[in-house]
Amino acid sequence: MIHIIGTAHISKESVEEVKEKIQEIEPDVVAVELDEARLDGLLNQRDIPVVELIKDKNAFLVMFNILLGFIQRRMGEQVGVNPGAEMLAAIDSAKKLGIPTALIDRDIRVTLKRLLSKMGIFEKLRLIKEILFSFTVSGDELEREIEDVKKEENLDSVLGELEKLSPSIHSVIVKERDAYMAYKLIELEKLYGNVVAVVGAGHKKGINHYLKYPEELPEIDELVKLKKKRFSLSKFLKYSIPAAILLVFLFAFIRGVPIEGSIFLWLLIHMIPTFIAVLLAGGSIYSALVGMAASPLTSLNPMLAAGWFAGYTEARVRNVTVSDVSNMFKITTFRELYRNRAFKVLLVAAAANLASMLGTFISFPTVILPLFKGISSSSAWILVRLWL
């Protein structure tokens, strides 16, 4: 038999309810809505070199995860409960009773990658707006809303609003994980018999539906597959834009169009914004100078990024330690987050990359288009000469 306890992740009442239910039922196994990475995060066992975060192709996923965790910790502080406390309470209660525990959630990295590949730009903008709005909610109001949202009649309304706000989030974060956890619970029931599952209240109805109608479950492989797009617009632009820029400079040189002024302007357009952006992000003067020097060159090489050089320099200047990275996942205030040396390195790297990209976009109307017109005029003049 499977008993599901629906909880709120930052609720005192949920922590007590979990403890009481496990003691009352005394199941053969306790299942929790966690994966290995999230459990490590809750147990504060982070050990991630910050330089690797800068170079990682999925650095945006790391930043996204850090900010989501920061928001949840901040809300938890307002109501006096650590995020995920009910999950740890479930694990602790099982340990005291000598009951094994099982992690039933999908790998957070798979979930985030599937989500980001599905979300469009407007969905992301709407999500950012809602996240910013969440900071205006007071602690008392938040505590009331947390308990209200656990009620089934309110949950349906909340999930309906979430689906309107972002169909991708509802599909990947809610429905897919409902199915994944239902699969895991069915396996645990066959293996152990009596199962208590501690999951977020928003998953309880969906999991129960799949447990009642297992024939509706999608294939498990489909829930963990990371689909590779045959054509990626971002990858196409990443390689085609630098190639197009280099070709324009090359043809201008071949046609005898003066390019010295254009090269100088190209350098300024990339170097100045990058220098300023790194300083505004709180970076050192050394990081700003390195980012400034790297920006024009890395913008023409899709395999490199100005942020790598600025971020690496910042990490060296600030002597970032593993402890700084670990603390980054515990901070609950904006001031502490901004002062954290590891987060500062990521911020500097992101600022340098964005400024370098901005320089490339500005260069099209100011450098590339005039050069292209010069090439066209030169070609037209040669054709006229040949015709005559």
C-alpha positions in Angstrom: 0.0 0.0 0.0 1.2 3.5 -0.8 0.4 6.4 1.6 1.1 9.9 0.2 1.7 12.9 2.5 1.3 16.2 0.7 3.5 18.9 2.2 4.5 22.6 1.8 8.3 22.8 1.6 8.5 25.7 4.0 5.8 24.8 6.6 6.1 24.1 10.3 2.8 22.2 10.2 4.2 19.9 7.4 7.2 19.0 9.4 5.1 17.9 12.4 2.6 16.1 10.1 5.3 14.1 8.5 6.8 13.0 11.8 3.4 12.0 13.2 2.3 10.0 10.1 5.5 8.0 9.8 5.3 7.1 13.5 1.6 6.2 13.2 1.9 4.1 10.0 5.3 2.6 10.6 5.8 1.7 6.9 8.4 -0.6 5.3 10.1 2.2 3.5 9.9 6.1 3.5 10.1 7.7 0.0 10.9 11.4 -0.3 10.6 13.9 -3.2 14.3 14.4 -3.5 17.2 13.3 -5.8 20.8 12.9 -4.9 21.8 16.5 -5.8 19.0 18.1 -3.8 19.6 15.8 -0.8 23.3 16.8 -0.9 22.2 20.5 -1.0 19.9 20.0 2.1 22.7 18.3 4.0 25.1 21.1 3.0 27.6 18.9 1.2 28.4 21.2 -1.6 31.9 21.0 -3.1 32.0 22.7 -6.5 35.1 24.5 -7.7 33.9 28.0 -8.8 36.2 28.1 -11.8 34.4 25.0 -13.1 31.1 26.8 -12.8 32.5 29.6 -15.0 33.7 27.2 -17.8 30.7 24.8 -17.5 28.5 24.8 -20.6 25.6 24.6 -18.2 26.6 27.5 -16.0 23.3 29.2 -16.6 21.6 26.1 -15.1 23.8 26.5 -12.0 22.9 30.2 -11.7 19.2 29.4 -12.2 19.4 26.8 -9.5 21.2 29.1 -7.1 18.6 31.9 -7.5 15.7 29.5 -7.1 17.3 28.1 -3.9 18.0 31.6 -2.7 14.3 32.6 -3.1 13.1 29.5 -1.3 15.6 30.0 1.6 14.5 33.7 1.9 10.8 32.7 2.1 11.7 30.0 4.6 13.5 32.5 6.8 10.3 34.7 6.8 8.2 31.8 8.2 11.0 30.3 10.4 11.4 27.0 8.5 14.3 25.8 6.4 13.3 24.7 2.9 13.0 21.0 2.7 12.8 20.6 6.5 9.9 18.2 6.1 12.0 15.9 3.8 14.8 15.8 6.3 12.3 15.2 9.1 11.0 12.2 7.1 14.5 10.8 6.7 15.3 11.4 10.3 12.0 9.7 11.5 12.7 6.7 9.3 16.2 6.4 10.7 15.0 6.5 14.2 12.5 3.7 13.4 15.1 1.7 11.5 13.2 2.1 8.3 15.0 2.5 4.9 14.5 5.6 2.8 14.3 6.1 -1.0 14.8 9.1 -3.2 12.0 9.1 -5.8 12.5 12.5 -7.7 14.0 12.9 -11.1 17.6 14.3 -11.3 17.3 18.1 -10.9 19.7 18.7 -13.7 17.6 16.7 -16.1 14.5 18.6 -15.0 16.1 22.0 -15.5 17.6 21.1 -18.9 14.2 19.8 -20.1 12.5 22.9 -18.7 14.9 25.4 -20.3 14.8 23.6 -23.7 11.0 23.9 -23.6 10.6 27.5 -22.3 10.2 30.4 -24.8 11.5 33.9 -24.2 8.1 35.2 -23.2 7.6 32.4 -20.7 10.9 33.3 -19.1 10.1 36.9 -18.9 6.7 36.2 -17.2 8.5 33.9 -14.8 11.0 36.6 -13.9 8.1 39.0 -13.3 6.4 36.6 -10.9 9.7 35.9 -9.0 10.3 39.6 -8.5 6.7 40.0 -7.3 7.2 37.2 -4.7 9.6 39.4 -2.8 6.8 41.9 -1.9 4.9 39.3 0.1 5.2 39.7 3.9 6.1 36.8 6.2 2.6 36.6 7.9 0.9 36.7 4.5 3.3 34.1 3.1 2.6 31.7 6.1 -1.1 31.9 5.6 -0.9 31.3 1.8 1.4 28.3 2.4 -1.1 26.5 4.6 -4.1 27.5 2.4 -2.4 26.2 -0.8 -2.1 22.7 0.7 -5.9 22.4 0.6 -7.0 20.5 -2.5 -9.6 23.0 -3.7 -7.0 25.8 -3.6 -4.3 23.6 -5.2 -6.4 23.0 -8.3 -6.7 26.8 -8.7 -3.0 27.4 -8.1 -1.9 24.7 -10.6 -4.4 26.1 -13.1 -2.9 29.5 -12.8 0.6 28.0 -13.1 -0.4 26.3 -16.4 -1.7 29.7 -17.7 1.5 31.5 -16.6 3.9 28.9 -18.0 2.7 25.7 -19.8 6.3 24.5 -19.9 6.8 24.7 -16.1 3.5 23.0 -15.5 4.4 20.2 -17.9 8.0 19.6 -16.9 8.0 20.6 -13.2 4.6 19.2 -12.3 3.2 16.6 -14.7 6.4 14.9 -15.7 7.6 14.6 -12.2 4.2 13.3 -11.1 4.6 10.5 -13.6 8.3 9.8 -12.7 7.6 9.6 -8.9 4.5 7.4 -9.5 6.8 5.0 -11.4 9.3 4.9 -8.5 6.5 4.4 -5.9 5.0 1.4 -7.9 8.5 -0.1 -7.9 8.9 0.5 -4.2 5.5 -1.0 -3.4 6.5 -4.2 -5.3 9.8 -4.3 -3.4 8.8 -3.4 0.1 5.0 -3.5 0.4 3.9 -0.6 2.7 5.2 2.8 1.5 4.9 6.3 2.9 5.7 9.0 0.3 6.5 12.6 1.4 5.9 14.9 -1.6 5.0 18.5 -2.3 1.2 19.0 -2.0 1.0 20.0 -5.7 2.2 16.5 -6.7 -0.2 14.5 -4.6 -3.3 14.5 -6.9 -1.2 13.8 -10.0 0.7 10.9 -8.4 -2.6 9.4 -7.1 -4.1 9.6 -10.6 -1.2 7.7 -12.1 -1.3 5.1 -9.3 -5.0 4.5 -10.0 -4.5 4.5 -13.8 -0.9 3.2 -14.4 -1.7 2.5 -18.0 -1.6 6.3 -18.6 2.0 6.5 -17.5 4.4 7.6 -20.3 7.5 5.5 -20.9 10.1 6.2 -18.2 12.8 6.7 -20.8 10.8 9.6 -22.3 10.8 11.3 -18.9 14.6 11.4 -18.6 15.6 11.8 -22.2 17.3 15.1 -23.1 16.1 15.8 -26.6 18.7 17.3 -29.0 17.3 19.7 -31.5 18.2 19.0 -35.1 18.5 22.7 -35.6 19.4 25.1 -32.8 19.0 28.8 -33.7 21.3 29.8 -30.8 24.1 27.5 -32.0 23.6 28.7 -35.6 23.9 32.3 -34.5 26.8 31.5 -32.2 28.9 30.3 -35.2 27.4 32.3 -38.1 27.6 35.8 -36.6 31.4 35.7 -36.0 31.9 34.0 -39.4 29.9 36.8 -41.1 31.8 39.5 -39.3 35.2 38.0 -40.2 34.1 37.6 -43.9 33.1 41.3 -44.1 36.5 42.4 -42.7 38.2 40.1 -45.1 36.3 41.2 -48.2 36.8 44.8 -47.3 40.5 44.3 -47.0 40.6 42.5 -50.4 38.5 45.2 -52.1 40.8 47.9 -50.7 38.2 49.4 -48.4 40.0 51.1 -45.5 39.4 49.0 -42.4 41.8 50.6 -39.8 39.1 52.9 -38.4 36.5 50.1 -38.4 38.9 47.8 -36.4 39.6 50.6 -33.9 35.9 51.2 -33.5 35.2 47.5 -33.2 37.8 47.3 -30.3 36.2 50.3 -28.5 32.7 49.0 -28.8 33.6 45.7 -27.1 36.2 46.8 -24.6 34.5 49.8 -23.0 31.1 48.2 -22.2 32.9 45.0 -20.9 35.2 47.1 -18.7 32.3 49.1 -17.2 30.1 46.0 -16.8 32.7 44.1 -14.8 33.2 47.1 -12.5 29.5 47.5 -12.0 29.2 43.9 -11.1 31.7 44.5 -8.3 34.7 43.1 -10.0 38.3 44.1 -9.4 40.2 46.4 -11.8 42.3 43.5 -12.9 39.2 41.5 -13.9 37.9 44.5 -15.7 41.1 44.9 -17.7 41.4 41.2 -18.5 37.7 41.1 -19.6 38.2 44.3 -21.7 41.3 42.8 -23.5 39.5 39.5 -24.1 36.2 40.8 -25.3 37.0 41.8 -28.9 38.8 38.5 -29.6 36.4 36.1 -27.8 33.5 37.7 -29.6 35.0 36.3 -32.9 35.6 32.9 -31.4 32.5 30.9 -30.5 34.5 28.5 -28.4 35.6 31.2 -26.0 33.9 33.8 -23.8 35.1 37.1 -22.2 33.4 36.0 -19.0 35.7 33.0 -18.7 38.8 35.3 -18.5 37.2 38.0 -16.3 35.7 35.4 -14.0 38.9 33.3 -13.7 40.9 36.5 -12.9 38.3 37.5 -10.3 38.5 34.0 -8.7 42.3 34.4 -8.4 42.1 37.9 -7.1 39.5 37.1 -4.5 41.1 33.7 -3.6 37.7 32.0 -3.7 37.5 28.8 -1.6 35.2 25.8 -1.6 33.7 27.3 1.6 32.6 30.4 -0.4 30.8 28.1 -2.9 29.2 26.1 -0.1 28.0 29.3 1.7 26.5 30.6 -1.6 23.9 27.9 -1.3 22.9 28.9 2.3 22.6 32.7 2.0 19.1 34.3 2.6 19.7 38.1 2.0 20.6 40.0 -1.2 23.4 41.8 0.6 25.0 38.5 1.7 24.6 37.0 -1.7 26.2 40.0 -3.4 29.1 40.0 -0.9 29.7 36.2 -1.4 33.0 35.8 -3.3 31.9 32.8 -5.3 28.7 34.5 -6.4 30.7 37.6 -7.2 32.9 35.6 -9.6 29.8 34.2 -11.4 28.3 37.7 -11.5 31.5 39.2 -13.0 31.6 36.4 -15.6 28.0 36.9 -16.6 28.4 40.7 -16.8 31.5 40.4 -19.1 29.7 37.9 -21.4 26.6 40.1 -21.7 28.6 43.3 -22.3 30.7 41.5 -25.0 27.4 40.3 -26.7 26.1 43.9 -26.5 29.2 45.1 -28.2 28.7 42.6 -31.0 25.1 43.8 -31.6 26.1 47.5 -31.5 28.9 46.8 -34.0 26.4 45.8 -36.7 24.9 49.2 -37.4 28.1 51.1 -36.5 30.9 49.0 -38.0 29.7 46.0 -40.1 27.0 47.7 -42.1 29.2 50.7 -43.2 31.9 48.3 -44.2 29.5 46.2 -46.2 28.3 49.3 -48.0 31.9 50.2 -48.7 32.4 46.7 -50.2 29.2 47.0 -52.3 30.2 50.5 -53.6 33.7 49.2 -54.4 32.4 46.2 -56.2 29.9 48.3 -58.2 32.7 50.7 -59.2 34.8 47.8 -60.4 31.9 46.5 -62.5 31.4 50.0 -64.0 35.0 50.2 -64.9 35.0 46.8 -66.5 31.8 47.5 -68.4 33.3 50.7 -69.8 
